[in-house]
Amino acid sequence: MTLRTKTGIAGLDKALQGGFPEGNMVLVSGGAGTGKSTLCLQFLVNGCKEGDRGVYVSTEQNEAELSKQAASFGWDLQSLIKKNQLKIVFYDITGSDNFLKHLEMVVQEFKPKRIVIDSMTTLTDSMILGGITEHDAFSMVQIAESVSPIPRTEQIISKQILYQLLKALRKYKVTTLLTSELYEEVLRLSADGISEFISDGVLLLSYLGVGQSVFRSIRVRKMRYTDHEKGSLVYQMTAKGIEIKPQELSL
């Protein structure tokens, strides 16, 4: 029997046959404004209600900014932090700290069941700008010999980060969401074009045009260790966060 980690978003849990398989590392991909951070916050807040400790690692928003965003949906992050149910870690990409080493230390000390890393795109970009070369990263991972429009250095660094994350977090059975920024007219499922192949699952958030109407949609493009619905799930941003509408678009 597969143990599940519920998202707390009813329609999404139904599409996942009850939630993410426990311990999965899931990529949450989408363009600006599609609700990636909101979904991740909702995943952690709902987890706290289930008794699961959560960690939100952000490379872009600090604790005050995330708390303000969450408050607009009625989620009191400060209360959860004070109860030792939630931990927010702001990772300064301009610093010299080793991200993976720091993350594993947080996991060992706080012992969360759920983790959000927001975002893989920023982490990869910062490592490239920080001077990590293809030669440095190549010694850590084996790169697929395939032609790709993505610069090989970016592919290598993304593979390096993901492999090390999987290695570090799998032994703790932590269910992890990683956000990745997608740009319009891009056909791949992540900014780097490689993360979707290494991660256990992919949630694709997008704007969907049907006739004269535009909807927000979530599609489970991949999920290891479970069956899942294949269609697009239409969702709304409400005062309580993301809510899946009852109908499904079979697109």
C-alpha positions in Angstrom: 0.0 0.0 0.0 1.4 3.4 -1.0 1.5 5.9 1.8 0.1 9.3 0.7 0.8 12.9 1.5 -2.4 14.9 1.0 -2.2 18.4 -0.5 -5.4 19.4 1.2 -6.8 20.6 -2.2 -9.7 18.3 -2.7 -9.8 18.0 -6.5 -6.0 17.6 -6.7 -5.9 14.9 -4.1 -8.6 13.1 -6.0 -6.6 13.4 -9.3 -3.6 11.9 -7.4 -5.6 8.9 -6.0 -5.4 10.4 -2.5 -2.3 12.6 -2.6 1.4 12.5 -3.5 3.2 9.2 -2.8 5.1 9.9 0.4 8.7 10.9 -0.2 8.1 12.0 -3.8 10.0 15.0 -5.1 7.5 17.0 -7.3 8.2 19.8 -9.7 5.6 22.6 -9.7 6.1 24.4 -13.1 4.3 27.4 -14.4 4.5 30.9 -15.7 4.3 34.1 -13.6 1.0 34.5 -11.8 -0.2 30.9 -12.2 -0.2 30.2 -8.4 3.0 28.1 -7.8 3.9 29.8 -4.5 0.2 29.7 -3.3 -0.1 26.0 -4.0 3.2 25.4 -2.1 2.1 27.4 0.9 -1.3 25.7 0.9 0.4 22.3 0.8 2.5 23.2 3.9 -0.4 24.9 5.8 -2.7 21.9 5.2 0.1 19.6 6.2 0.4 21.4 9.6 -3.3 20.6 10.1 -2.5 17.0 9.5 0.3 17.1 12.1 3.1 17.3 9.5 5.9 19.8 10.1 6.8 21.8 7.1 9.8 23.9 5.8 9.6 26.6 3.2 12.9 27.4 1.6 12.7 30.6 -0.4 15.3 32.2 -2.6 13.1 35.2 -3.4 10.7 36.1 -0.6 11.6 36.5 3.1 9.5 35.4 6.1 7.6 38.7 6.3 6.8 38.7 2.6 5.6 35.1 2.6 3.5 35.7 5.8 1.9 38.7 4.1 1.1 36.6 1.0 -0.3 33.8 3.2 -2.4 36.2 5.2 -4.4 37.2 2.1 -5.8 33.6 2.1 -6.4 33.5 5.9 -3.3 31.5 6.7 -1.4 32.6 9.8 2.2 31.5 9.2 3.5 33.3 12.3 1.2 31.2 14.5 2.4 28.0 12.9 6.0 29.1 13.3 5.5 29.9 17.0 3.9 26.4 17.5 7.1 24.9 15.9 5.0 23.4 13.1 6.5 25.5 10.3 9.9 26.9 9.5 10.7 29.5 6.8 14.3 29.6 5.5 15.4 32.5 3.3 18.4 31.3 1.3 20.5 34.3 0.1 21.8 33.2 -3.3 24.5 35.9 -3.1 26.0 34.3 0.0 28.7 31.6 0.1 26.8 29.0 2.1 26.4 25.5 0.6 22.7 25.2 -0.1 22.5 21.4 0.1 24.5 21.2 3.3 22.4 23.9 4.9 19.1 22.2 3.8 20.1 18.8 5.2 21.1 20.4 8.5 17.6 22.0 8.7 16.0 18.7 7.9 18.0 16.9 10.6 17.2 19.5 13.3 13.5 20.3 12.5 12.5 16.9 11.2 9.8 18.0 8.7 7.6 15.8 6.7 7.0 18.4 3.9 9.5 20.7 2.2 9.0 23.4 -0.4 12.0 24.8 -2.4 11.1 28.0 -4.2 12.8 28.1 -6.7 14.9 25.7 -8.7 15.2 28.3 -11.4 16.8 30.9 -9.1 19.1 28.3 -7.6 20.4 27.2 -11.0 20.8 30.7 -12.3 22.7 31.8 -9.2 25.1 28.9 -9.5 25.8 29.7 -13.1 26.3 33.4 -12.3 28.5 32.4 -9.3 31.0 30.9 -11.6 30.4 27.2 -11.4 31.7 25.8 -14.6 30.7 22.8 -16.7 33.9 21.1 -15.7 33.2 21.5 -11.9 29.7 20.0 -12.2 30.5 17.3 -14.7 32.5 15.4 -12.1 29.4 15.0 -9.9 26.8 13.8 -12.5 26.5 11.9 -15.7 25.0 14.0 -18.4 22.7 12.5 -21.1 24.3 12.7 -24.5 21.3 14.3 -26.2 20.9 17.4 -28.3 19.0 20.1 -26.4 18.4 23.9 -26.9 19.3 24.4 -23.2 23.0 25.3 -22.5 24.8 22.2 -21.3 26.1 24.1 -18.2 22.6 24.8 -17.1 21.6 21.1 -17.6 24.6 19.9 -15.7 24.0 22.2 -12.7 20.3 21.3 -12.6 21.1 17.6 -12.6 23.7 18.2 -9.9 21.2 20.0 -7.6 18.4 17.5 -8.2 20.5 14.4 -7.8 22.0 15.7 -4.6 18.5 16.8 -3.3 17.1 13.3 -4.0 20.1 11.7 -2.3 19.8 14.0 0.8 16.0 13.9 1.2 15.0 10.4 0.2 16.5 8.9 3.3 14.3 11.2 5.5 11.1 10.2 3.5 10.3 13.9 3.0 7.7 14.9 0.4 9.2 17.9 -1.5 7.8 20.5 -3.9 10.2 22.3 -6.2 9.0 25.3 -8.2 10.3 26.1 -11.7 9.5 29.2 -13.7 8.2 28.6 -17.2 8.1 31.2 -19.9 5.4 31.7 -22.6 5.8 29.7 -25.8 8.2 27.2 -24.1 7.4 23.6 -24.8 9.4 21.9 -22.1 8.1 21.4 -18.5 10.8 23.2 -16.6 13.1 26.2 -17.1 16.1 24.0 -17.5 14.5 21.3 -19.6 15.9 18.5 -17.5 14.3 18.7 -14.0 11.1 17.0 -15.2 13.0 13.9 -16.1 14.7 13.5 -12.7 11.9 14.5 -10.4 9.2 12.0 -9.3 6.4 14.1 -10.5 5.4 17.2 -12.4 2.4 19.5 -11.8 2.0 22.0 -14.7 0.1 25.2 -13.8 -1.0 27.3 -16.8 -3.5 29.7 -18.3 -5.9 27.8 -20.6 -7.9 29.5 -23.3 -11.2 27.9 -24.2 -13.1 30.0 -26.8 -13.3 33.5 -25.5 -12.6 32.5 -21.9 -9.3 32.0 -20.0 -9.0 29.6 -17.1 -6.2 28.7 -14.7 -5.5 25.0 -14.9 -3.4 22.3 -13.2 -2.3 19.1 -15.0 -0.5 16.2 -13.5 2.0 15.5 -16.2 3.9 12.8 -14.3 3.7 11.0 -11.0 5.8 8.0 -10.0 4.3 5.2 -7.9 0.7 6.1 -8.5 -1.9 6.4 -11.2 -3.4 9.8 -11.8 -6.0 11.7 -13.9 -4.6 13.0 -17.2 -6.9 15.9 -17.9 -6.6 19.6 -17.0 -8.2 20.6 -13.7 -9.6 24.1 -13.7 -9.0 26.0 -10.6 -9.8 29.4 -9.0 -7.9 31.6 -6.6 -10.3 32.2 -3.8 -10.1 33.7 -0.3 -9.2 30.3 1.0 -6.5 29.6 -1.6 -6.6 27.3 -4.7 -9.9 25.5 -5.2 -10.5 23.0 -8.0 -13.7 23.5 -9.9 -15.8 20.3 -10.2 -15.7 20.0 -14.0 -12.6 18.7 -15.8 -11.5 19.9 -19.2 -10.4 16.9 -21.3 -7.7 18.8 -23.2 
